[in-house]
Amino acid sequence: MPKSLSHYSFNDDLTIRNYLALMTCIINPRMTQSKAVKLFEINCKGDKRRK
């Protein structure tokens, strides 16, 4: 019997988090890019902001 999807842990790959942030912006037009980046805890290269 196959294992359920909840059995597998969430893959914390940066590519998946970038994809989810992009989908969030597409689904919710009021979501800005910076809010989506903060929501999924993505640090942009060269970002000088503190957490």
C-alpha positions in Angstrom: 0.0 0.0 0.0 1.4 3.4 -0.9 2.3 5.9 1.8 0.1 8.9 2.3 1.3 12.4 1.2 1.4 13.5 4.9 4.1 10.8 5.5 6.6 12.7 3.5 8.1 15.8 5.0 7.9 19.1 3.2 10.8 19.7 0.9 12.5 23.0 2.1 14.0 23.5 -1.3 14.4 27.2 -2.3 13.0 26.5 -5.7 9.7 25.3 -4.2 9.5 28.3 -1.9 10.1 30.6 -4.9 7.4 28.8 -6.9 4.9 29.1 -4.0 5.7 32.8 -3.6 5.1 33.3 -7.3 1.8 31.4 -7.2 0.7 33.5 -4.2 1.2 36.7 -6.2 -0.7 35.3 -9.1 -3.6 34.0 -7.1 -3.8 37.1 -4.9 -3.1 40.2 -7.0 -3.0 42.5 -3.9 0.0 40.5 -2.6 3.2 42.3 -3.4 6.5 40.6 -4.2 8.1 41.8 -1.0 5.3 40.4 1.1 5.4 37.1 -0.6 9.2 36.9 -0.1 8.8 37.6 3.6 5.9 35.1 3.9 8.0 32.2 2.6 11.2 33.5 4.3 13.2 33.8 1.1 16.3 35.9 1.3 17.3 37.6 -1.9 20.9 37.7 -2.8 22.4 41.0 -1.6 19.5 41.7 0.7 20.7 44.0 3.5 17.5 43.9 5.6 17.7 42.2 9.0 15.3 39.5 10.0 
